[in-house]
Amino acid sequence: MTRLLMACAAACFLSLGLLIPTIPKYVTGPLGQGPGLVGGCLAITAGCAVLFRPLAGRLADRRGRRAAACTGAALLAITSFAVLMAESLPLFLACRAVAGAGEALTYVGLAAAASDHDRPGAAINRFSVAVNAGLLAGPALAEAGHSVAGLRAAWALSGAVALVAFVACLFLPAGPAAVGDPAGTRKTGPLVHRAGLRPGLAYWASVWGYTAFSAFLPLHVAALGGSGSGPHFLVYGCVLLAVRLGGQRWANRIDPRRTATAALLVTAAGLALLVAWPSVTGALVAAAVIGAGQALGLPAFLTMAVTGLPAAQRGSAVATTTAFFDLGFMTAALALGAVVQSSGLAYGFAVAGCVPALAPLLFLSLSRKARKTSPQGGSHDHSRG
């Protein structure tokens, strides 16, 4: 089941990754719009993803993981193919809005399926590896496709990959909430699950670090006289995948709160390096450090959210936690853009680093409760699913 789940996740997010360089070129090329609309297009997709995540969690819990994942993959395929006929800007924006809903449904359905594993920490870690592999491979394949067959080929390939993902998702298990309960009468979680709020806020803080790195690193490297930020993003991606692959063995052995705390502090340290070591080499080291921090974060946040919950509520908890990614990206982009505009890149990186550096304070009350309830000050076993 885990291999099938990873294949589904890799295919879905390869479909999305193919569009990372394609959307800006399509908006400023065939649609004839300015670069400002690129940000608006991305905001529409992210906004719809935020709105649909709670509904995706409810669907995953009531109708099963397969239903949510299949619906999301189908929407991704339909919207990519529809762009081939979208000659007008309103139709294109409508397609991107629906794609946001598709991304939310796919991610929540597949992440909830990973949480049903008997070792959820390790399964969620493997799921995140597949997600990032797809997102990292997509842009390179898209650029190759652009040079050979043009932008339309990238949209067609994205739709075809999403269609393959849809077929693969049909073979996933229905999910615990749907087995023997076709009417969805089991008690499911609320649209916004309390268990996902604290790890979600930590994820939000982590995303501030990622946003500062991904949005402003190219400007930082150019200001330092570098020839481009491509090697930096390559280092970031390789370290992220290496840490997640290497972390599969101990994902279920370490308290996810400790891993989450380490992830936040390592991300903050990487941003501090960008300020303290203003050179192309320093930026490379910072990229590796930030990649390690981001690799540790998401599996820990999701494991925290679902640990101890019944299966019929995990989709809701996953949806609540992951909604903070889109909220973090939007708030960080707006706030850091204003800081960089008024005070410069160094201040932007410094502000972004303060957010994940302070976020471990979210876990202090949890640590105190654990010490109070643990006999003789011992620790709980957090490896249970």
C-alpha positions in Angstrom: 0.0 0.0 0.0 2.8 2.4 0.9 4.5 2.0 -2.5 1.2 2.7 -4.3 0.6 5.7 -2.1 4.0 7.1 -2.9 3.4 6.5 -6.6 0.1 8.4 -6.4 1.7 11.3 -4.5 4.7 11.5 -6.8 2.4 11.6 -9.9 0.0 14.2 -8.5 2.8 16.5 -7.4 4.8 16.0 -10.6 1.7 17.3 -12.4 1.8 20.4 -10.2 5.6 20.7 -10.4 5.4 20.8 -14.2 3.4 24.0 -13.9 5.8 25.9 -11.6 7.7 27.5 -14.5 4.9 27.1 -17.0 2.3 29.4 -15.4 4.5 32.6 -15.4 5.5 32.0 -19.0 1.9 31.3 -20.1 0.5 34.4 -18.3 3.1 36.8 -19.7 3.2 35.0 -23.1 0.1 33.7 -24.8 -2.3 35.5 -22.4 -0.3 38.8 -22.9 -0.5 39.9 -19.3 2.1 41.6 -17.1 4.2 39.9 -14.4 2.0 41.4 -11.7 -0.8 39.0 -12.7 1.5 36.0 -12.0 1.3 36.7 -8.3 -2.4 37.2 -8.5 -2.8 33.9 -10.3 -0.8 32.1 -7.6 -2.8 33.8 -4.9 -6.1 32.6 -6.4 -4.9 29.0 -6.4 -3.5 29.2 -2.9 -6.7 30.9 -1.6 -9.0 28.2 -3.1 -6.7 25.5 -1.6 -7.1 27.1 1.8 -10.9 27.2 1.5 -11.2 23.7 0.3 -8.9 22.0 2.7 -11.5 21.7 5.5 -14.0 20.2 3.0 -11.2 17.9 1.7 -10.7 16.7 5.3 -14.4 16.1 5.8 -14.6 14.1 2.5 -11.6 12.0 3.4 -13.1 11.1 6.8 -16.6 10.5 5.6 -16.2 8.9 2.2 -12.7 7.6 2.5 -9.1 8.6 1.4 -9.6 7.1 -2.1 -12.6 9.4 -2.8 -10.7 12.5 -1.8 -7.5 11.6 -3.7 -9.4 10.5 -6.9 -11.5 13.6 -6.9 -8.5 15.9 -6.5 -6.5 14.1 -9.2 -9.4 14.3 -11.6 -9.7 18.0 -11.0 -6.0 18.5 -11.7 -6.2 16.6 -14.9 -9.4 18.5 -16.1 -8.0 21.9 -15.3 -4.7 21.3 -17.1 -6.4 20.0 -20.2 -8.9 22.8 -20.1 -6.1 25.4 -20.2 -5.3 24.1 -23.7 -8.7 25.6 -24.7 -8.6 28.6 -22.3 -8.0 31.5 -24.7 -9.3 34.1 -22.3 -7.9 35.3 -19.0 -11.1 34.7 -17.0 -11.3 31.1 -18.1 -7.6 30.6 -17.2 -8.1 32.0 -13.7 -11.2 29.8 -13.2 -9.1 26.8 -14.1 -6.4 27.8 -11.6 -9.0 28.3 -8.9 -10.4 24.8 -9.5 -6.8 23.4 -9.5 -6.4 24.8 -6.0 -9.3 22.8 -4.9 -7.9 19.7 -6.7 -4.5 20.2 -4.9 -6.2 20.4 -1.5 -8.3 17.3 -2.1 -5.3 15.3 -3.4 -2.9 16.3 -0.6 -5.4 15.8 2.2 -6.6 12.4 0.9 -3.2 11.0 0.4 -1.7 12.4 3.6 -4.7 11.0 5.6 -4.0 7.6 3.9 -0.4 7.8 5.1 -1.6 8.5 8.6 -3.6 5.2 8.6 -0.4 3.2 8.4 0.6 1.2 11.5 3.7 3.4 11.7 2.3 6.7 10.7 5.4 8.8 11.3 7.5 6.7 8.8 4.6 6.5 6.3 4.1 10.3 6.4 7.8 10.8 6.0 7.8 8.6 2.9 4.7 10.4 1.6 6.5 13.7 1.9 9.5 12.3 0.0 7.3 11.5 -2.9 5.6 14.9 -2.8 8.9 16.7 -2.9 10.4 14.4 -5.5 7.5 15.3 -7.8 7.7 19.0 -7.2 11.4 19.1 -7.7 11.4 17.0 -10.9 8.5 18.9 -12.4 10.2 22.2 -13.3 13.2 20.5 -15.0 10.9 18.4 -17.1 8.8 21.4 -17.9 11.8 23.5 -19.1 12.9 20.6 -21.3 9.4 20.3 -22.7 9.2 24.1 -23.4 12.3 24.0 -25.4 11.2 21.1 -27.5 7.4 21.5 -28.0 6.4 24.8 -26.4 4.2 25.7 -23.5 1.1 23.8 -24.6 3.1 20.5 -24.3 3.7 21.2 -20.7 0.0 21.7 -20.0 -0.8 18.5 -21.9 1.9 16.6 -20.0 0.6 17.9 -16.7 -2.9 16.8 -17.5 -1.7 13.3 -18.7 0.4 12.8 -15.5 -2.6 13.8 -13.3 -4.8 11.4 -15.3 -2.3 8.6 -14.6 -2.4 9.6 -10.9 -6.2 9.4 -11.0 -6.1 5.8 -12.3 -3.5 4.9 -9.7 -5.6 6.4 -6.9 -8.5 4.1 -7.9 -6.5 1.2 -6.5 -6.0 2.8 -3.1 -7.9 1.3 -0.1 -11.1 3.1 0.5 -10.0 4.2 4.0 -11.1 3.4 7.5 -13.9 5.9 7.6 -15.6 4.4 4.6 -15.2 0.7 5.3 -18.5 -0.8 6.4 -19.9 2.7 6.7 -21.2 3.9 3.3 -23.4 6.5 4.8 -20.5 8.1 6.7 -22.3 7.8 10.1 -19.1 7.5 12.1 -18.2 10.5 14.2 -15.9 12.6 12.1 -13.8 15.6 13.0 -14.9 19.2 12.7 -14.0 21.2 9.6 -11.2 22.9 11.6 -9.8 20.3 14.0 -8.3 21.4 17.3 -5.5 18.8 17.1 -4.2 20.5 13.9 -4.0 24.0 15.2 -0.7 23.9 17.2 1.2 21.9 14.6 -0.4 24.1 12.0 0.9 27.2 13.6 4.3 25.7 13.8 4.0 24.8 10.1 3.0 28.4 9.4 6.2 29.6 11.1 8.3 27.2 9.1 6.7 28.3 5.9 7.9 31.9 6.6 11.4 30.6 6.4 10.7 28.7 3.2 9.0 31.7 1.6 11.9 34.1 2.4 14.4 31.6 0.9 12.4 30.7 -2.2 11.2 34.2 -3.1 14.3 36.3 -2.3 17.3 34.1 -2.7 17.6 34.8 -6.5 17.8 38.6 -5.6 20.2 37.9 -2.8 22.6 35.9 -5.0 22.4 38.4 -7.8 23.2 41.2 -5.4 26.3 39.2 -4.3 27.5 39.0 -7.9 26.5 35.3 -8.4 25.7 34.0 -11.8 22.4 32.5 -10.7 20.6 30.7 -7.9 20.1 27.4 -9.7 22.9 25.6 -7.7 21.5 26.9 -4.5 18.0 25.5 -5.2 19.6 22.2 -6.3 21.5 22.0 -3.0 18.3 22.7 -1.1 16.4 20.0 -2.9 19.1 17.4 -2.6 19.5 18.0 1.1 15.8 18.0 1.7 15.3 14.6 0.0 18.5 13.1 1.6 17.4 14.1 5.1 13.9 12.7 4.6 15.1 9.5 3.1 17.6 9.1 5.9 15.0 9.9 8.5 12.7 7.0 7.7 14.4 4.7 10.2 13.9 7.0 13.2 10.7 8.8 12.2 8.7 6.7 14.7 11.4 6.6 17.4 11.7 10.3 18.3 9.0 12.5 19.8 7.7 14.5 16.9 7.7 17.6 19.1 11.4 17.4 19.4 11.8 16.9 15.7 9.5 19.9 15.0 11.5 22.1 17.4 14.7 21.1 15.7 13.2 21.8 12.3 12.1 25.3 13.3 15.5 26.2 14.9 17.5 24.8 12.0 15.4 26.8 9.5 16.0 29.9 11.6 19.7 29.2 11.7 19.8 28.9 7.9 18.2 32.3 7.5 20.6 33.8 10.0 23.5 32.5 7.9 22.1 34.4 4.9 22.5 37.6 7.0 25.8 36.7 8.8 27.6 35.3 5.8 26.8 37.5 2.8 28.6 35.6 0.0 27.7 33.1 -2.7 29.3 30.4 -0.7 27.5 31.4 2.4 24.2 31.3 0.6 25.0 27.7 -0.6 25.6 26.6 3.0 22.5 28.4 4.1 20.5 26.6 1.4 21.7 23.3 2.7 20.8 24.2 6.3 17.3 25.5 5.3 16.8 22.3 3.3 17.5 20.2 6.4 15.1 22.2 8.5 12.3 22.0 6.0 12.9 18.3 5.6 12.4 17.7 9.3 9.4 19.9 9.6 6.4 18.6 7.7 6.5 14.9 8.7 6.8 16.0 12.4 3.9 18.5 12.2 1.6 16.0 10.5 2.5 13.2 13.0 1.8 15.5 15.9 -1.6 16.3 14.4 -2.8 12.7 13.9 -1.2 10.9 16.9 -3.9 9.6 19.2 -6.8 10.5 16.9 -9.3 7.9 15.6 -9.0 7.2 11.9 -12.3 9.0 11.1 -10.8 12.3 12.3 -7.3 12.3 10.8 -8.4 13.7 7.5 -9.8 16.8 9.3 -6.6 17.2 11.4 -4.4 16.9 8.3 -6.5 19.4 6.5 -6.3 21.9 9.3 -2.5 21.5 9.7 -1.7 21.8 6.0 -4.0 24.8 5.5 -1.4 26.8 7.4 1.1 26.3 4.5 -1.0 28.4 2.2 -1.7 30.9 5.0 2.0 31.1 5.8 3.0 31.6 2.2 0.5 34.4 1.6 1.2 36.3 4.8 5.0 35.9 4.5 5.1 37.0 0.9 3.1 40.1 1.7 4.9 41.0 4.9 8.4 40.2 3.8 7.9 42.0 0.5 7.1 45.1 2.4 10.1 44.7 4.7 12.5 44.1 1.8 11.1 47.0 -0.2 11.6 49.4 2.7 14.7 48.0 4.5 16.5 45.6 2.2 17.1 41.8 1.9 19.1 41.4 5.0 16.2 42.7 7.2 13.8 40.5 5.3 15.8 37.4 6.1 16.2 38.5 9.7 12.5 39.0 10.2 11.7 35.7 8.5 14.2 33.9 10.8 12.7 35.3 14.0 9.3 33.6 13.2 10.5 30.0 13.3 13.0 30.8 16.0 10.2 31.8 18.3 7.7 29.1 17.2 9.1 26.3 19.6 7.4 28.3 22.4 4.2 26.7 21.1 5.3 23.3 22.5 6.3 24.4 26.0 2.9 23.7 27.5 2.8 20.3 25.8 6.2 19.4 27.4 5.0 20.5 30.8 1.8 18.4 30.5 3.9 15.4 29.4 6.2 15.7 32.5 3.3 16.0 34.8 1.4 13.0 33.5 4.5 10.7 33.0 5.2 8.4 36.0 8.5 9.2 37.8 9.2 11.9 35.2 9.5 9.3 32.4 8.6 9.9 28.9 5.6 8.7 26.9 5.9 6.4 23.9 5.1 8.7 21.0 5.5 6.0 18.3 2.0 4.8 18.5 -0.4 5.5 15.7 
